């Protein structure tokens, strides 16, 4: 996920990871390298959902 990390702010990524229960792994390891592709996909999907809601509310 580090390659595209600038597409999602670090704060948003951490908030979503906490919501999905993945952040403990990140905190333990000190980076995102051991987060599964499935969980990274879930984070991206959630970020897209949040962005879509934001656009709809404007």
Contact map, one row per residue, 1 for C-alpha under 8 A:
1111100000000000000000000000000110000001000000000000000000
1111100000000000000000000000000100000000000000000000000000
1111100000000000000000000000000000000000000000000000000000
1111111100000000000000000000000000000000000000000000000000
1111111111000000000000000000000000000000000000000000000000
0001111111000000000000000000000000000000000000000000000000
0001111110000000000000000000000000000000000000000000000000
0001111111011000000000000000000000000000000000100000000000
0000111111111000000000000000000000000000000000000000000000
0000110111111100000000000000000000000000000000000000000000
0000000011111110000000000000000000000000000000000000000000
0000000111111111000000000000000000000000000000100000000000
0000000111111111100000000000000000000000001000100000000000
0000000001111111110000100000000000000000000000000000000000
0000000000111111111000000000000000000000000000000000000000
0000000000011111111100000000000000000000001001100000000000
0000000000001111111111100000000000000000001000000000000000
0000000000000111111111110000000000000000000000000000000000
0000000000000011111111000000000000000000000000000000000000
0000000000000001111111100000000000000000001000000000000000
0000000000000000111111110000000000000000000000000000000000
0000000000000000111111111100000000100010000000000000000000
0000000000000100110111111110000000000000000000000000000000
0000000000000000010011111111000000000000000000000000000000
0000000000000000000001111111100001100000000000000000000000
0000000000000000000001111111111101100000000000000000000000
0000000000000000000000111111111000000000000000000000000000
0000000000000000000000011111110000000000000000000000000000
0000000000000000000000001111111101000000000000000000000000
0000000000000000000000000111111100000000000000000000000000
0000000000000000000000000110111111000000000000000000000000
1100000000000000000000000100111111100000000000000000000000
1000000000000000000000000000001111100000000000000000000000
0000000000000000000000001100101111110000000000000000000000
0000000000000000000001001100000111111011000000000000000000
0000000000000000000000000000000001111111000000000000000000
0000000000000000000000000000000000111111100000000000000000
0000000000000000000000000000000000011111110000000000000000
0000000000000000000001000000000000111111111000000000000000
1000000000000000000000000000000000111111111100000000000000
0000000000000000000000000000000000001111111110000000000000
0000000000000000000000000000000000000111111111000000000000
0000000000001001100100000000000000000011111111100000000000
0000000000000000000000000000000000000001111111110000000000
0000000000000000000000000000000000000000111111111000000000
0000000000000001000000000000000000000000011111111100000000
0000000100011001000000000000000000000000001111111110000000
0000000000000000000000000000000000000000000111111111000000
0000000000000000000000000000000000000000000011111111100000
0000000000000000000000000000000000000000000001111111110000
0000000000000000000000000000000000000000000000111111111000
0000000000000000000000000000000000000000000000011111111100
0000000000000000000000000000000000000000000000001111111110
0000000000000000000000000000000000000000000000000111111111
0000000000000000000000000000000000000000000000000011111111
0000000000000000000000000000000000000000000000000001111111
0000000000000000000000000000000000000000000000000000111111
0000000000000000000000000000000000000000000000000000011111
